[in-house]
C-alpha cells in the first residue's frame, strides 16, 4: 500500500506557479510516467479511440497528433492519413513515442506555440491534453492555424466536474484546493468564437472508472503523470489519520462496482472553411 504522505504528494495541485514553471512541472511529471502511462491509461484509451473514429477514415493528407504521449495509438493512424507528425511537451513521452519510428517528425513543443507552418495538416487529433495547458484558447488557435482548408480537427479535454467525488472528500477535511482546476466547458466554447473560419461542434460525455480504495486511485494518477503539480508543503497533508479520514469520506460513494471516479470529457470537433 502507498504511504499516506506519498499519496498526498501525488494527487494535490498548486495553482500558484507561473506559466513557465507550471509547464516545466507538467513536462517533468509526464516524462517520469512515460513507462507506466500506457498500462494505467484506461480512460485515455477509451476517449482516444472514440474521437479517432470521428475522423474520416481515409489516407488523404497529413495528420498532427497534438500531445502524443507515448504514442500507443500511432499504429492506427495509417487508416486516417498518409503521414503524421507527433508533438509533445515532454521529452520523455516523445522519446517513448519515437521508439516506434512511425511518425515523419517528433517535435517537442508547447501546443500554444507550434513551430509548424500554417495549413499543412488535413487532420488534427488531440486527446486529453488540453486540460494541462495554461492557455487553452491559444492551443485551439494554433490547432486551427495549422489545419488545412476543409481539414478536420478533433480534440478531447477534461472539464469541470472531473473527480468531483475526490474533491468532495477533501472538502470534508480542509479548505485547500487538492484537485487540478479543470477547464470550464463554457470558457472553451467561448474561445472558439474567436476562430470563425472553422465550423465547431461540441459534445460532453461522462466516464466513470471504479477502484477498490482511494489508494488505488492515487496510484493510477501517479502512473499517468497527473500527479506532482503541487507543492505539498502548502496543503497541510500530514499524518496517516488524515488519509484514513479521506478514505472514510470517499466511502459514501461506494457502489457494488467499487469507488467511482467521474471524468467529464468535452469533445471538440471542427472543420475548416475553404476549398
N, C-alpha and C positions, 0 to 999 in steps of 0.2 A: 504494500500500500504506500502511496506517496505521502511524504511527511506533510503535516499541516502547513508549515512555513513555505514549503515548496509549492503547494497548491496556491497559496496566496500570491506568490510571485508570478505565477503563470497566468492567472485569469483576470488580473486587475489591469487598469489602463490609466494613463496620465494624459490629460488634455492640455497640460501646461507647457509642453515642448514647442519650440519654434518649428516652422515648417521643415527647415533643413535637417534639424536634429531628429524630427519625427520620421522623415523619410529614411534617414540613416538607420534608425531603430527598426523600421519596417523591413528594410533590406537585410539587416543582420539577423533579425528574428526568423524570417522566412528562409534565409540562407542556411541557418542551423537546422532547419526542418527538411532540407531537400531530400534526405534519405528516408525519413519517416512519413513524409507527406502522403504519398500515394496510398499506403495501406490504411491511413486514417481518414481519407477524403471521401467518406460515404456521401455526404451532402453534395460536395463539389462534383463528384462524378455524375450523380443524378441530374443536377442542374445543367452541367455542361452538355450531357447527351441530349437533354431536352431542347436547349437552344440551338445546338448544332443542326438538329433536324429541321429547324426553322429556316435555314439557308437553302437556296436552290441546289439540288443535288446534281450539279453539272461540273465539268472540269474546265470551265472557262475562266481565264484570268488568274490573278494572284490574290492570295488571302493574307491578312495580317492577324496574327494571334497576339492580342494585347494583354500582357500579364500571363505569360505562357506557363509559369510554374515549372514543374519537372517534365512537362511535355508528354504526359501519358496519353493524351488524346491525339497526338500528332499522326500516328499511323492512319487514322480515319480521315484526315484532311484530303487524301488523294481522291476521294469521291466528290470533293467540293471545289477543287481548284487545280491548276496545272503546276503551281508552285506556291510556297508560302514563306513568310518571314515571321520570326518569333521575337518578341520584345518582353523583357522583364527588368524590374528594378534591381533584383537580387542576383549578384554574380553566381552564388551557389546554385540557385534554381536554374539559371541559364546554362551553367556548366552541365547540370544533370540532363537538361533537355537536349543540349548539343551532342551528348554522347550517342544519340541515335543517328545523328547526321542526316536528318530528313529535310530540314529547312534550308532554303538557299542563303539565309542570313540569320544570325543570332545576335541581337542588339541589346546591350544593357543601356537602359534609358528610363527617364521619368516619363510616364504616359501623358503628362501635361505639357511636355516639350519634346516632341518626337523629332529626331534627326532624319526625317524622311520627306521626300518630295510630295507635293500635293497631287491628289488624283491618281495615284499609282496602283491602288488596290480595288479589285472588283468586289471584295468582301472583307469586312472587319468583324472579328469574333473576339469577345472578351467575357470571361465568366468569373464572377465573384472576386473581382479585383478592385472595382471602383470604390468600394467602401473604405479602402485603405488609403485613398488619395485625398490630400488636403484641399485640392482644387478640382472637384468633380466636374464643374462647368467647363474648365479648361481641357479636361480629358475628353469630354464629349465633343468640344470644338475641334480638338486635334483629330479625333476619330473621323469626324465629318470632313475635315480638310484633306486627309489622305485618301478618302474614298473617291473612287472614280464616278463620273456621271452614270446614273442608273445602277450604281452599285448598291449592295445590301450591307446593312450593319445590324448586328445583334449583340446585345450586352445583357448581363445579369449582375445584380448587386444586392447585397443585404440592406434592408431598410429598417426604420424604427419599428419596434415590436419584437425584433430578434432577441432571443434569450431572455424574454420577459420573466420567465419563471426564476431564473438565476438572479436577475436584477431584483425581483420582489423578495427573494430570500435574503439577499444582502440588506435590503431596506429595513428588514425587521431588526437588524443588528446595529446599524450605524447610518450616518448620513453621507458617507463617502460615495463617490461615483466609481463603482468597480467594473462596470461594463463599458466597452467601447461605445462612443456616441454614434450610433448608426445613422445613416443619412435619412432625411425626411423625403418621403415619396413626392410630396408637392414641390419641394425645392428642386428635385431632379427634373420633374416635368416642366417646371418653370424655366429651367436653364435651357431646355431645348427650344423655347420660343425665340431665343436669340440666334437660332440656326434654321432660318426659314427655307433654305434650299434642300431640306430633307423632309419627307413625309414621315411623321412619327406615329408609333403605336406603343401602347403600354399595357402590361398585364401583371397583376400581382398574384403570386402563388404562395401558399403556406406549406412548409415542410416540417414534419416532426420526427426527431430521432429519439431513441429511448436508451436509457442507461441503467445499470443495476444500482448505482450510487453516484454521488456528486464527485467522488474521486475519479471515476471513470470518465466523466465529462471533462474534468480538468486535464486528465492525461491526453484525451483526444485533442483538446485545444492546443496543448503543448506540441503534440506530434504534427499538427497542422501549421505551427508557427504563429498562430493567432493568440499570442500569449504575452511576451515580455515587452509590452508597450506602456509600461508604467514604472514609477519609482515606488517600490513597496513601502519605503520609509514614510511616505506621506499618507498611507492608508490606515495605519494602526492595526494591521492584521498580524496579531501575535497570539500565540498560545493554542494548544490543542483544543481547549474548551470553546474557543471562538468557532472553530471549524465543526465541532460537534453540534453547536447551535445552528450553524448554517445548514448542515445536513438535516437537522430536525425541522427547520423552517421549510426546506425544499420538499420534505416528505408529504406535505399536504397535496402535492401534485401527482403523487404516485398512482399509476393505474395498473391493470393486470399485465401491461407490457413493460412496465418499469417507470423510471423517472423521465418525463418528457423534456426535451429542449426544442423550443419552437424557433424556426427560422423563417422570417418574412423576406421573400425574394421578389424584386421588381425586375421584370423582363422588358427591355427597351429595344424596339425594332425600328429600323429606318431604311428608307430608300431615297437615294439622292436624285434630284431632278436633273434633267438634261438628256442629251442624245445618247 
